[in-house]
């Protein structure tokens, strides 16, 4: 006879729940976030787009200053160079000197020539005065009088030419010393004593540090929000923590066409971002810096530029 297994009684007591088991809820919070996030992103994008339309911003900009070539007005070997590359010079500082020996000789010769011709003119003047008196008294003929008159006039013309030559010789002698025309920095100096300088040929460049400006390239659709006289905020990548202010001086009326292979003299060329996609053309906007620091600004430094608009009532032109 098989024995049936006996069931062991539970050693705990089951109780009924005091509250019903809730049904599984739908993820309402997740759905809300999923809907609100793109809407909020769209609104923020719209605000950012509108802000950029009103206050265009570009990092396709660079700091600029006028750069001129320093060239002597006479030719000759350089006897002394008084500056170094990248040196700051003041207006009127002596930059270099061309050997003045030959010019001094020519100057002395011109002075001697003027002295001789002045003595000759004095003699011809006396002869002419005497001949005039004799002709008045009808002692000499009219032909003799006219000969003396023509001789005196010729001596006067020779003296005038000699004096002009003397003046030019004095100028050439002074031109052997080349001075700085303004405050600036020497750029590209790679000469030394003995270098033969030619008149009108640049020896090095001088950067005008008195006035700085930014050439900022803005997309053509942004130009409608830019007007001369508007204030701009500039940050240099070389010193990004220091803001500078400037004023829009003007917008370039022309740029070279991307499809035109022939360069147009004087018209700026602005490279587009991509060659295989038709994108908006950029136009240079010239912004004059209000508070430049010559110790910070360098020609060619990238400048992040934002147009702030007319901040003062008197800015509108």
SULKAZI-V83817 format. One line per field, one symbol per residue. phi: phi as a letter, one per 30 degrees, with the letter a starting at -180 (. if undefined). Layout:
# SULKAZI-V83817
phi = ???
This chain:
# SULKAZI-V83817
phi = .ddddcdddddbcdbdddbdddddddddddddddddedddddddddddddddddbebbcdbbdbbdbbdcbdcbcldddaccbbdiddbcdjddcabdededdddddddddddddddddddddddddddddddddddidcddddddddddddddddddddddddddddddddddddcccddadabdbidbbbejddcceicdcacbddddbcbbccccddddddcbbejddbcbbcddbddcdbcabdclcedabdddccdcdcdiddccdddbdcbdcddcbdccbdddbdcddcdbdjddbdbbdcjdcbedddc
